[in-house]
Amino acid sequence: MTRSNLEQSTTGGRCRPAVATTAAAALLSLAVLSGAPTPAEAWGSSSSSNMEYYSTSQRRSYLYESSKINIEYVGCAVGYTRVNGDEGGGGDEDGGGCLENSSEDGLSYWFMMSNCKRAQVVFNVFSGGGCSESTFQESVITRGGLSEFAATMSAYDSNTPITEDSTYNLPACEYDGDNGYYLNVGCGTNGMFTIERFSDQYCLSHVDTLYALDDVNSALKSLKSCHSASNGDPYSSLAAYLIPSGQTCTSADSRLCTNFAGYSTSGVPRRA
């Protein structure tokens, strides 16, 4: 590719192919507005050692090879959700106020619908005993939010500090008739779970933080001390259900995520 076919990125000093069509320009603008990293930003430099972002299926053989798997709660981070649409969305669970799976609102609304972000749980995974750099496997961010995380913990962990009952009634982009706002679970700047207020029905226009979920945050704090997620059976343990329901995350996704071995982004260490 010649120099004339490249344009300089204003954020990272890297080069990206010039946008040649109106449609491509629109999609690029939407990606920037949504906060989604460009391929260059997500993968770091172009060297092969920095692009070893293995797929989930390739990386998770440890689930069936290790007799001891532990998790360590990190915090709340905003991430993509698998749940789309309260009305005809086709999701298995509540849509959480996300735009439904079919839309006639135009390209920008379609993009937000397909890339709906909600408050998620970030936790680290370790195998082989203990929680240290030598046993670290990956950081995982949930895709079903706090309520699904609590429900899974309740179902497969007899020692869970957080239960489904503690999160069942939390608002999922629900209208607060008294004040005219929409309420949703969110993330505070300190990585704690909060209740946030929005001015629109899809919880895209943020207004302010209403309050912190103190009881939930206190319960989750107990998971910061290397919590066991295995029971001797790799197919029926907490790890077998909790980890595959999320996705691997790195520092390119959230500052709370830790980079696994073979992945680096401009000098960010593998484990903070």
Number of C-alpha atoms within 10 A of each C-alpha: 6 5 8 8 12 14 13 12 13 8 7 10 8 14 14 14 13 13 15 9 8 9 11 12 13 13 15 15 12 17 16 11 10 15 8 15 13 12 9 14 16 15 19 18 15 9 9 9 11 15 16 14 18 13 10 12 8 8 13 16 10 16 21 14 12 15 15 21 31 23 28 22 20 22 22 27 28 22 22 19 21 22 26 25 23 17 15 11 17 15 15 10 14 16 24 24 26 28 26 20 18 15 12 7 9 8 14 14 14 16 16 17 20 18 19 24 22 28 25 28 28 28 25 24 22 27 24 16 16 18 21 13 12 12 15 24 23 26 27 27 31 29 22 23 28 23 21 20 21 23 19 19 22 18 13 19 19 9 12 19 16 24 20 17 12 14 19 13 9 16 17 22 25 18 19 13 8 6 7 12 20 25 25 25 25 27 23 19 10 9 18 22 26 22 20 23 26 22 16 17 16 21 26 18 12 14 14 11 17 13 13 17 17 12 13 19 17 13 15 21 17 15 19 15 13 19 19 23 27 23 16 12 14 20 13 12 18 24 27 18 17 20 22 15 17 23 16 26 24 22 19 19 17 15 12 22 25 29 24 22 14 13 21 23 18 10 7 13 14 19 15 10
